[in-house]
Amino acid sequence: MLDALKKSALARLLAAMVVGALVGACAPACVIRALNSFGGTFAQFVKFIVPLIIVGLVTPAIAEVGRRAGRLLLATIALAYASTILAGAFGFCLADAVLPRIVSGSLAASGAAKAFPAFFTLNIPPVMDVVAAIAVAFVFGLAMATVECPALARAFGEIKHVISLAIAKAVVPLLPFYILTVVADLTARGSLAQVCGPSVKIIMTAVAATWLVLVVQYAIAGIVARRNPLKALWTMLPAYFTGLGCCSSAATIPVTLRQVKANGVGDETANLVVPLCANIHLAGSLTKITVFSAGFLLLSGGALRAGPFAEYILLLSVLAVAAPGVPGGMVLAAAPIAESALGLAPEHYAILMAAYLSIDGVGTACNLTGDGAIALVVDKFSRCNA
């Protein structure tokens, strides 16, 4: 079901980009301005709903993890988050070393000549900012994990249902039309040609970064678990290609579980680590979105600075627990953070979103293949403490 949803969403996204380019090339200025009116309003709605996504989806996840606390569980969570954060940092370092040489601020230069201002844009201020939403999620999540709060648990369960429904019925269906408006505007301003070439370079850099992350993960796991890292990584390739095709860590759990056990990980450890990491270990997704954000920031004329990217990566590592339940959840949740922390304009982030989703399976494949490296380390830990 999720597999079909993601594939159909990708098809709609590609169709929207083609139609947007045609509309931008042929339509009069009033049509572009009308489309920009919708695009600006939708961007405001995304800013509004992201804090609600955090409160509605992250809070129950924190409560559930807290209730199941144990040594192996805590070790797995610590490793998953460390891997995710370090992968994001690696993605930034690689982007900083490579992308300034191959990507220039062509969007800023070409977009200045023409402008198609929106007729109107509804201002929809969020009820709280992203950092406040994360704090609320931790306060209530830890409270529910520590104390029996059935009424609160039911309330957050209903909030989760409402937010999931809003995403499924409003955000996901309207996202392709939003991309259409952005592509149409870029085409009308003569900027689309300047985006396509650099986008391919950014995509190739992001794919290479995810591969390097896997090599590093298995090198470390091989040292800790005293296993041949290349053999262990080779064993996980069926899971990698399954994730690449179906774009869902959850749907790939049976294959990932089978290959993790084939690497010699005990049943008890594998049965704990694989389903848990499917929800909290997003090293590939964070690497990919960090490279994309760096690339499109350069493309829009910005500069890469370690401080803002450190904030960006740390916040996204927390949002990762909500991302697996939402198609394109990571890139959607990152939108307001990219604007506030990095200064990336919403219209440029929309193109980033389209490029990111076009290779969605690459991040997923890296995520779940990396779960195998974490399983090797946790299995070694469990055997040493048996």
PAFIGU-644214 format. One record per residue (C-alpha): x, y, z; residue number from 1. Coordinates in Angstrom, 3 decimals, m for minus. Layout:
<rs>
@xx->X yy->Y zz->Z pos->NUM
...
</rs>
This chain:
<rs>
@xx->0.000 yy->0.000 zz->0.000 pos->1
@xx->2.717 yy->2.465 zz->1.028 pos->2
@xx->4.829 yy->1.290 zz->m1.898 pos->3
@xx->2.002 yy->2.051 zz->m4.350 pos->4
@xx->1.390 yy->5.430 zz->m2.704 pos->5
@xx->5.009 yy->6.463 zz->m3.052 pos->6
@xx->5.264 yy->5.301 zz->m6.651 pos->7
@xx->2.066 yy->7.103 zz->m7.649 pos->8
@xx->3.266 yy->10.223 zz->m5.790 pos->9
@xx->6.516 yy->10.125 zz->m7.780 pos->10
@xx->4.578 yy->9.767 zz->m11.039 pos->11
@xx->2.395 yy->12.770 zz->m10.133 pos->12
@xx->5.492 yy->14.742 zz->m9.179 pos->13
@xx->7.213 yy->14.102 zz->m12.521 pos->14
@xx->4.003 yy->14.918 zz->m14.404 pos->15
@xx->3.667 yy->18.158 zz->m12.429 pos->16
@xx->7.201 yy->19.199 zz->m13.371 pos->17
@xx->6.551 yy->18.576 zz->m17.083 pos->18
@xx->3.212 yy->20.429 zz->m17.036 pos->19
@xx->4.752 yy->23.263 zz->m15.009 pos->20
@xx->7.495 yy->23.727 zz->m17.605 pos->21
@xx->4.911 yy->23.827 zz->m20.416 pos->22
@xx->2.693 yy->26.304 zz->m18.542 pos->23
@xx->5.651 yy->28.529 zz->m17.702 pos->24
@xx->6.728 yy->28.597 zz->m21.341 pos->25
@xx->3.287 yy->29.368 zz->m22.803 pos->26
@xx->1.018 yy->30.985 zz->m20.207 pos->27
@xx->0.589 yy->34.765 zz->m19.819 pos->28
@xx->1.920 yy->36.620 zz->m16.780 pos->29
@xx->m1.482 yy->36.707 zz->m15.027 pos->30
@xx->m1.595 yy->32.891 zz->m14.966 pos->31
@xx->1.896 yy->32.662 zz->m13.458 pos->32
@xx->0.933 yy->35.232 zz->m10.816 pos->33
@xx->m2.227 yy->33.244 zz->m9.989 pos->34
@xx->m0.186 yy->30.051 zz->m9.631 pos->35
@xx->2.286 yy->31.896 zz->m7.407 pos->36
@xx->m0.637 yy->32.970 zz->m5.214 pos->37
@xx->m1.463 yy->29.319 zz->m4.581 pos->38
@xx->2.207 yy->28.379 zz->m4.178 pos->39
@xx->2.838 yy->31.053 zz->m1.562 pos->40
@xx->m0.270 yy->30.081 zz->0.394 pos->41
@xx->0.638 yy->26.382 zz->0.298 pos->42
@xx->4.151 yy->27.198 zz->1.557 pos->43
@xx->2.550 yy->29.036 zz->4.485 pos->44
@xx->0.361 yy->26.007 zz->5.199 pos->45
@xx->3.407 yy->23.718 zz->5.262 pos->46
@xx->5.081 yy->26.028 zz->7.796 pos->47
@xx->1.904 yy->25.886 zz->9.870 pos->48
@xx->1.534 yy->22.105 zz->9.854 pos->49
@xx->5.161 yy->21.049 zz->10.466 pos->50
@xx->5.104 yy->21.881 zz->14.230 pos->51
@xx->1.820 yy->19.950 zz->14.446 pos->52
@xx->3.464 yy->16.998 zz->12.692 pos->53
@xx->6.226 yy->17.063 zz->15.295 pos->54
@xx->3.829 yy->17.214 zz->18.257 pos->55
@xx->1.384 yy->14.713 zz->16.780 pos->56
@xx->3.823 yy->12.084 zz->15.514 pos->57
@xx->7.020 yy->12.482 zz->17.547 pos->58
@xx->5.321 yy->12.603 zz->20.968 pos->59
@xx->3.721 yy->9.110 zz->20.737 pos->60
@xx->6.973 yy->7.718 zz->19.317 pos->61
@xx->9.004 yy->9.033 zz->22.281 pos->62
@xx->6.412 yy->7.638 zz->24.706 pos->63
@xx->6.521 yy->4.202 zz->23.068 pos->64
@xx->10.328 yy->4.047 zz->23.081 pos->65
@xx->10.441 yy->5.152 zz->26.725 pos->66
@xx->8.034 yy->2.402 zz->27.812 pos->67
@xx->10.226 yy->m0.265 zz->26.237 pos->68
@xx->13.469 yy->1.024 zz->27.747 pos->69
@xx->16.167 yy->m1.556 zz->28.330 pos->70
@xx->19.906 yy->m1.828 zz->27.903 pos->71
@xx->19.830 yy->m3.229 zz->24.374 pos->72
@xx->17.097 yy->m0.824 zz->23.378 pos->73
@xx->18.982 yy->2.193 zz->24.712 pos->74
@xx->22.181 yy->1.023 zz->23.018 pos->75
@xx->20.340 yy->0.680 zz->19.720 pos->76
@xx->18.755 yy->4.136 zz->20.033 pos->77
@xx->22.105 yy->5.727 zz->20.918 pos->78
@xx->23.844 yy->4.080 zz->17.966 pos->79
@xx->21.016 yy->4.955 zz->15.557 pos->80
@xx->21.029 yy->8.624 zz->16.510 pos->81
@xx->24.824 yy->8.861 zz->16.546 pos->82
@xx->24.936 yy->7.265 zz->13.094 pos->83
@xx->22.237 yy->9.609 zz->11.763 pos->84
@xx->23.886 yy->12.779 zz->13.118 pos->85
@xx->27.394 yy->11.789 zz->12.011 pos->86
@xx->26.090 yy->10.853 zz->8.562 pos->87
@xx->24.554 yy->14.313 zz->8.247 pos->88
@xx->27.837 yy->15.902 zz->9.319 pos->89
@xx->29.697 yy->13.776 zz->6.775 pos->90
@xx->27.218 yy->14.869 zz->4.094 pos->91
@xx->27.917 yy->18.521 zz->4.888 pos->92
@xx->31.709 yy->18.028 zz->4.824 pos->93
@xx->31.524 yy->16.265 zz->1.474 pos->94
@xx->29.184 yy->18.900 zz->0.054 pos->95
@xx->31.443 yy->21.696 zz->1.299 pos->96
@xx->34.458 yy->20.048 zz->m0.338 pos->97
@xx->32.830 yy->19.209 zz->m3.684 pos->98
@xx->29.806 yy->21.350 zz->m4.505 pos->99
@xx->31.351 yy->24.876 zz->m4.482 pos->100
@xx->33.568 yy->23.700 zz->m7.355 pos->101
@xx->30.683 yy->22.482 zz->m9.526 pos->102
@xx->27.625 yy->24.549 zz->m8.462 pos->103
@xx->27.249 yy->28.337 zz->m8.732 pos->104
@xx->24.592 yy->30.847 zz->m7.712 pos->105
@xx->22.797 yy->30.794 zz->m11.056 pos->106
@xx->19.313 yy->30.981 zz->m9.527 pos->107
@xx->20.033 yy->34.285 zz->m7.826 pos->108
@xx->21.524 yy->35.782 zz->m10.998 pos->109
@xx->18.860 yy->34.642 zz->m13.473 pos->110
@xx->15.866 yy->35.239 zz->m11.212 pos->111
@xx->16.523 yy->38.942 zz->m10.824 pos->112
@xx->15.542 yy->39.904 zz->m14.382 pos->113
@xx->11.851 yy->38.907 zz->m14.246 pos->114
@xx->9.384 yy->38.626 zz->m11.412 pos->115
@xx->5.775 yy->37.437 zz->m11.251 pos->116
@xx->4.535 yy->38.525 zz->m7.810 pos->117
@xx->1.525 yy->36.715 zz->m6.378 pos->118
@xx->m1.839 yy->38.462 zz->m6.425 pos->119
@xx->m2.177 yy->37.540 zz->m2.741 pos->120
@xx->m0.695 yy->35.201 zz->m0.137 pos->121
@xx->m2.541 yy->34.147 zz->2.986 pos->122
@xx->m0.365 yy->34.471 zz->6.072 pos->123
@xx->m0.828 yy->31.350 zz->8.244 pos->124
@xx->1.504 yy->31.704 zz->11.248 pos->125
@xx->2.379 yy->28.413 zz->12.992 pos->126
@xx->1.124 yy->27.919 zz->16.544 pos->127
@xx->4.751 yy->27.426 zz->17.640 pos->128
@xx->8.177 yy->27.223 zz->16.045 pos->129
@xx->9.956 yy->23.943 zz->15.329 pos->130
@xx->12.236 yy->24.034 zz->18.388 pos->131
@xx->9.263 yy->24.690 zz->20.685 pos->132
@xx->7.379 yy->21.809 zz->19.050 pos->133
@xx->10.310 yy->19.456 zz->19.692 pos->134
@xx->10.414 yy->20.576 zz->23.339 pos->135
@xx->6.659 yy->19.938 zz->23.709 pos->136
@xx->7.053 yy->16.494 zz->22.127 pos->137
@xx->9.825 yy->15.550 zz->24.559 pos->138
@xx->8.006 yy->16.877 zz->27.642 pos->139
@xx->4.748 yy->15.048 zz->26.941 pos->140
@xx->6.413 yy->11.971 zz->25.418 pos->141
@xx->8.671 yy->11.407 zz->28.410 pos->142
@xx->5.773 yy->12.106 zz->30.790 pos->143
@xx->3.633 yy->9.417 zz->29.139 pos->144
@xx->6.577 yy->7.014 zz->29.186 pos->145
@xx->7.134 yy->7.558 zz->32.913 pos->146
@xx->3.616 yy->7.908 zz->34.326 pos->147
@xx->0.390 yy->6.150 zz->33.381 pos->148
@xx->m1.619 yy->8.802 zz->31.531 pos->149
@xx->m4.340 yy->6.929 zz->29.605 pos->150
@xx->m6.383 yy->10.064 zz->28.831 pos->151
@xx->m3.288 yy->11.884 zz->27.541 pos->152
@xx->m2.233 yy->8.838 zz->25.519 pos->153
@xx->m5.687 yy->8.664 zz->23.928 pos->154
@xx->m5.597 yy->12.395 zz->23.175 pos->155
@xx->m2.220 yy->12.179 zz->21.451 pos->156
@xx->m3.395 yy->9.065 zz->19.618 pos->157
@xx->m6.295 yy->11.085 zz->18.205 pos->158
@xx->m3.996 yy->14.017 zz->17.392 pos->159
@xx->m1.714 yy->11.606 zz->15.530 pos->160
@xx->m4.704 yy->10.330 zz->13.550 pos->161
@xx->m5.829 yy->13.875 zz->12.656 pos->162
@xx->m2.348 yy->14.978 zz->11.568 pos->163
@xx->m1.833 yy->11.797 zz->9.521 pos->164
@xx->m5.188 yy->12.432 zz->7.847 pos->165
@xx->m4.284 yy->16.062 zz->7.095 pos->166
@xx->m1.022 yy->14.946 zz->5.502 pos->167
@xx->m2.683 yy->12.193 zz->3.463 pos->168
@xx->m5.673 yy->14.273 zz->2.324 pos->169
@xx->m4.169 yy->17.768 zz->1.995 pos->170
@xx->m0.375 yy->17.982 zz->1.936 pos->171
@xx->0.495 yy->14.947 zz->m0.209 pos->172
@xx->m2.218 yy->15.506 zz->m2.881 pos->173
@xx->m1.414 yy->19.237 zz->m3.200 pos->174
@xx->2.375 yy->18.834 zz->m3.204 pos->175
@xx->2.632 yy->18.033 zz->m6.961 pos->176
@xx->0.539 yy->21.120 zz->m7.795 pos->177
@xx->2.842 yy->23.211 zz->m5.606 pos->178
@xx->5.841 yy->21.855 zz->m7.519 pos->179
@xx->3.989 yy->22.707 zz->m10.748 pos->180
@xx->3.645 yy->26.340 zz->m9.645 pos->181
@xx->7.323 yy->26.616 zz->m8.787 pos->182
@xx->8.493 yy->25.019 zz->m12.047 pos->183
@xx->6.123 yy->27.262 zz->m14.025 pos->184
@xx->7.523 yy->30.349 zz->m12.285 pos->185
@xx->11.125 yy->29.260 zz->m12.877 pos->186
@xx->10.388 yy->28.600 zz->m16.554 pos->187
@xx->8.651 yy->31.948 zz->m17.008 pos->188
@xx->11.612 yy->33.735 zz->m15.416 pos->189
@xx->14.062 yy->31.831 zz->m17.605 pos->190
@xx->15.687 yy->30.094 zz->m14.647 pos->191
@xx->14.755 yy->26.448 zz->m15.275 pos->192
@xx->17.690 yy->25.794 zz->m17.601 pos->193
@xx->20.058 yy->27.095 zz->m14.914 pos->194
@xx->18.574 yy->24.609 zz->m12.418 pos->195
@xx->18.622 yy->21.367 zz->m14.409 pos->196
@xx->22.375 yy->20.955 zz->m14.936 pos->197
@xx->23.423 yy->21.757 zz->m11.348 pos->198
@xx->20.570 yy->19.584 zz->m10.007 pos->199
@xx->22.035 yy->16.538 zz->m11.740 pos->200
@xx->25.432 yy->17.270 zz->m10.169 pos->201
@xx->23.842 yy->17.654 zz->m6.731 pos->202
@xx->21.943 yy->14.368 zz->m7.157 pos->203
@xx->25.114 yy->12.503 zz->m8.170 pos->204
@xx->26.993 yy->13.945 zz->m5.171 pos->205
@xx->24.173 yy->12.900 zz->m2.812 pos->206
@xx->24.102 yy->9.339 zz->m4.177 pos->207
@xx->27.884 yy->9.030 zz->m3.815 pos->208
@xx->27.640 yy->10.377 zz->m0.253 pos->209
@xx->25.155 yy->7.661 zz->0.760 pos->210
@xx->27.455 yy->4.973 zz->m0.637 pos->211
@xx->30.417 yy->6.366 zz->1.296 pos->212
@xx->28.320 yy->6.462 zz->4.477 pos->213
@xx->27.625 yy->2.725 zz->4.102 pos->214
@xx->31.318 yy->1.977 zz->3.579 pos->215
@xx->32.223 yy->3.882 zz->6.757 pos->216
@xx->29.392 yy->2.275 zz->8.761 pos->217
@xx->30.436 yy->m1.249 zz->7.838 pos->218
@xx->34.128 yy->m0.502 zz->8.325 pos->219
@xx->33.383 yy->0.557 zz->11.923 pos->220
@xx->30.958 yy->m2.337 zz->12.491 pos->221
@xx->33.521 yy->m4.787 zz->11.101 pos->222
@xx->36.172 yy->m3.543 zz->13.533 pos->223
@xx->33.836 yy->m3.675 zz->16.543 pos->224
@xx->32.187 yy->m7.017 zz->15.702 pos->225
@xx->35.379 yy->m8.528 zz->14.235 pos->226
@xx->33.672 yy->m9.341 zz->10.940 pos->227
@xx->34.746 yy->m8.855 zz->7.334 pos->228
@xx->33.047 yy->m5.512 zz->6.488 pos->229
@xx->32.953 yy->m6.113 zz->2.735 pos->230
@xx->31.362 yy->m9.542 zz->3.181 pos->231
@xx->28.825 yy->m8.133 zz->5.649 pos->232
@xx->27.936 yy->m5.296 zz->3.255 pos->233
@xx->27.663 yy->m7.737 zz->0.343 pos->234
@xx->25.227 yy->m9.865 zz->2.355 pos->235
@xx->22.996 yy->m6.813 zz->2.843 pos->236
@xx->22.769 yy->m5.971 zz->m0.887 pos->237
@xx->19.363 yy->m7.720 zz->m1.350 pos->238
@xx->17.943 yy->m5.408 zz->1.310 pos->239
@xx->19.597 yy->m2.392 zz->m0.367 pos->240
@xx->18.064 yy->m3.083 zz->m3.760 pos->241
@xx->14.668 yy->m3.919 zz->m2.262 pos->242
@xx->14.654 yy->m0.569 zz->m0.441 pos->243
@xx->15.827 yy->1.183 zz->m3.604 pos->244
@xx->12.841 yy->m0.203 zz->m5.458 pos->245
@xx->10.037 yy->0.112 zz->m2.922 pos->246
@xx->11.214 yy->3.324 zz->m1.136 pos->247
@xx->9.963 yy->2.106 zz->2.252 pos->248
@xx->12.046 yy->0.988 zz->5.239 pos->249
@xx->8.957 yy->m0.514 zz->6.882 pos->250
@xx->7.983 yy->m2.555 zz->3.808 pos->251
@xx->11.558 yy->m3.876 zz->3.530 pos->252
@xx->11.774 yy->m5.093 zz->7.154 pos->253
@xx->11.322 yy->m8.809 zz->6.271 pos->254
@xx->14.191 yy->m8.702 zz->3.744 pos->255
@xx->16.393 yy->m6.611 zz->6.046 pos->256
@xx->15.710 yy->m9.007 zz->8.924 pos->257
@xx->16.622 yy->m12.037 zz->6.823 pos->258
@xx->19.916 yy->m10.515 zz->5.632 pos->259
@xx->20.851 yy->m9.269 zz->9.114 pos->260
@xx->20.429 yy->m12.811 zz->10.455 pos->261
@xx->22.460 yy->m14.114 zz->7.493 pos->262
@xx->25.295 yy->m11.906 zz->8.778 pos->263
@xx->25.315 yy->m13.949 zz->12.006 pos->264
@xx->23.313 yy->m11.594 zz->14.210 pos->265
@xx->21.269 yy->m13.418 zz->16.867 pos->266
@xx->17.504 yy->m13.668 zz->16.450 pos->267
@xx->16.694 yy->m11.682 zz->19.602 pos->268
@xx->18.991 yy->m8.806 zz->18.642 pos->269
@xx->17.863 yy->m8.763 zz->15.019 pos->270
@xx->14.181 yy->m8.792 zz->15.987 pos->271
@xx->14.771 yy->m5.757 zz->18.212 pos->272
@xx->17.164 yy->m3.701 zz->16.094 pos->273
@xx->15.652 yy->m3.963 zz->12.618 pos->274
@xx->12.065 yy->m2.803 zz->13.332 pos->275
@xx->13.279 yy->m0.087 zz->15.716 pos->276
@xx->15.916 yy->1.280 zz->13.341 pos->277
@xx->13.356 yy->1.328 zz->10.524 pos->278
@xx->11.749 yy->4.190 zz->12.452 pos->279
@xx->14.671 yy->6.103 zz->13.950 pos->280
@xx->17.781 yy->5.396 zz->11.848 pos->281
@xx->17.739 yy->7.743 zz->8.841 pos->282
@xx->21.441 yy->8.152 zz->8.129 pos->283
@xx->20.940 yy->7.911 zz->4.365 pos->284
@xx->18.025 yy->10.352 zz->4.317 pos->285
@xx->19.875 yy->12.897 zz->6.457 pos->286
@xx->23.025 yy->12.602 zz->4.347 pos->287
@xx->21.015 yy->13.097 zz->1.182 pos->288
@xx->18.974 yy->16.048 zz->2.389 pos->289
@xx->22.091 yy->17.744 zz->3.801 pos->290
@xx->23.854 yy->17.481 zz->0.439 pos->291
@xx->20.735 yy->18.693 zz->m1.367 pos->292
@xx->20.325 yy->21.627 zz->1.025 pos->293
@xx->23.970 yy->22.626 zz->0.606 pos->294
@xx->23.729 yy->22.356 zz->m3.162 pos->295
@xx->20.568 yy->24.402 zz->m3.525 pos->296
@xx->21.824 yy->26.968 zz->m1.031 pos->297
@xx->24.870 yy->27.476 zz->m3.260 pos->298
@xx->22.598 yy->27.516 zz->m6.311 pos->299
@xx->20.541 yy->30.328 zz->m4.774 pos->300
@xx->23.665 yy->32.375 zz->m4.042 pos->301
@xx->24.091 yy->31.443 zz->m0.359 pos->302
@xx->27.218 yy->30.337 zz->1.503 pos->303
@xx->27.906 yy->27.089 zz->3.359 pos->304
@xx->28.535 yy->27.708 zz->7.073 pos->305
@xx->29.113 yy->24.960 zz->9.629 pos->306
@xx->27.096 yy->26.569 zz->12.474 pos->307
@xx->23.714 yy->26.781 zz->10.702 pos->308
@xx->24.173 yy->23.317 zz->9.211 pos->309
@xx->24.960 yy->21.857 zz->12.655 pos->310
@xx->21.638 yy->23.263 zz->13.923 pos->311
@xx->19.886 yy->21.946 zz->10.810 pos->312
@xx->21.291 yy->18.426 zz->11.211 pos->313
@xx->20.562 yy->18.181 zz->14.950 pos->314
@xx->16.951 yy->19.290 zz->14.530 pos->315
@xx->16.361 yy->16.930 zz->11.619 pos->316
@xx->17.787 yy->13.977 zz->13.563 pos->317
@xx->14.983 yy->14.459 zz->16.105 pos->318
@xx->12.347 yy->14.856 zz->13.395 pos->319
@xx->13.503 yy->11.546 zz->11.927 pos->320
@xx->11.173 yy->9.601 zz->14.239 pos->321
@xx->8.165 yy->11.172 zz->12.488 pos->322
@xx->9.492 yy->10.868 zz->8.944 pos->323
@xx->8.984 yy->7.126 zz->8.202 pos->324
@xx->5.208 yy->7.420 zz->8.653 pos->325
@xx->4.893 yy->10.181 zz->6.040 pos->326
@xx->5.734 yy->9.835 zz->2.326 pos->327
@xx->8.574 yy->12.338 zz->1.826 pos->328
@xx->8.306 yy->13.117 zz->5.537 pos->329
@xx->11.924 yy->14.113 zz->6.068 pos->330
@xx->12.074 yy->16.639 zz->3.237 pos->331
@xx->8.641 yy->18.009 zz->4.164 pos->332
@xx->9.515 yy->18.489 zz->7.838 pos->333
@xx->12.810 yy->20.141 zz->6.912 pos->334
@xx->11.165 yy->22.984 zz->4.963 pos->335
@xx->10.781 yy->25.575 zz->7.751 pos->336
@xx->14.139 yy->24.621 zz->9.282 pos->337
@xx->15.890 yy->25.110 zz->5.942 pos->338
@xx->14.403 yy->28.585 zz->5.751 pos->339
@xx->15.098 yy->29.611 zz->9.360 pos->340
@xx->18.495 yy->27.961 zz->9.897 pos->341
@xx->19.975 yy->28.091 zz->6.401 pos->342
@xx->18.107 yy->30.996 zz->4.795 pos->343
@xx->16.947 yy->28.887 zz->1.850 pos->344
@xx->14.006 yy->30.551 zz->0.070 pos->345
@xx->10.739 yy->28.537 zz->m0.118 pos->346
@xx->10.664 yy->28.572 zz->m3.938 pos->347
@xx->14.203 yy->27.181 zz->m4.082 pos->348
@xx->13.388 yy->24.596 zz->m1.425 pos->349
@xx->10.433 yy->23.449 zz->m3.545 pos->350
@xx->12.823 yy->22.505 zz->m6.363 pos->351
@xx->15.048 yy->20.790 zz->m3.807 pos->352
@xx->11.983 yy->18.811 zz->m2.682 pos->353
@xx->11.223 yy->17.697 zz->m6.222 pos->354
@xx->14.816 yy->16.584 zz->m6.841 pos->355
@xx->14.977 yy->14.847 zz->m3.449 pos->356
@xx->11.781 yy->12.864 zz->m4.038 pos->357
@xx->12.880 yy->11.849 zz->m7.532 pos->358
@xx->15.545 yy->9.601 zz->m5.945 pos->359
@xx->13.694 yy->8.870 zz->m2.705 pos->360
@xx->14.734 yy->5.204 zz->m2.755 pos->361
@xx->18.453 yy->6.022 zz->m2.496 pos->362
@xx->18.133 yy->7.414 zz->1.029 pos->363
@xx->15.800 yy->4.599 zz->2.102 pos->364
@xx->18.177 yy->1.942 zz->0.785 pos->365
@xx->21.069 yy->3.498 zz->2.716 pos->366
@xx->18.956 yy->3.744 zz->5.879 pos->367
@xx->17.968 yy->0.098 zz->6.029 pos->368
@xx->21.319 yy->m1.253 zz->4.845 pos->369
@xx->22.957 yy->0.762 zz->7.619 pos->370
@xx->20.578 yy->m0.956 zz->10.068 pos->371
@xx->22.605 yy->m4.096 zz->9.409 pos->372
@xx->25.795 yy->m2.382 zz->10.616 pos->373
@xx->24.063 yy->m1.240 zz->13.818 pos->374
@xx->22.743 yy->m4.782 zz->14.354 pos->375
@xx->26.298 yy->m6.161 zz->14.173 pos->376
@xx->27.504 yy->m3.719 zz->16.849 pos->377
@xx->24.499 yy->m4.280 zz->19.142 pos->378
@xx->24.870 yy->m8.056 zz->18.763 pos->379
@xx->28.505 yy->m7.810 zz->19.827 pos->380
@xx->27.442 yy->m5.680 zz->22.824 pos->381
@xx->24.759 yy->m8.201 zz->23.834 pos->382
@xx->27.156 yy->m11.160 zz->23.625 pos->383
@xx->29.773 yy->m9.348 zz->25.701 pos->384
@xx->27.186 yy->m8.573 zz->28.406 pos->385
@xx->25.447 yy->m11.947 zz->28.362 pos->386
</rs>
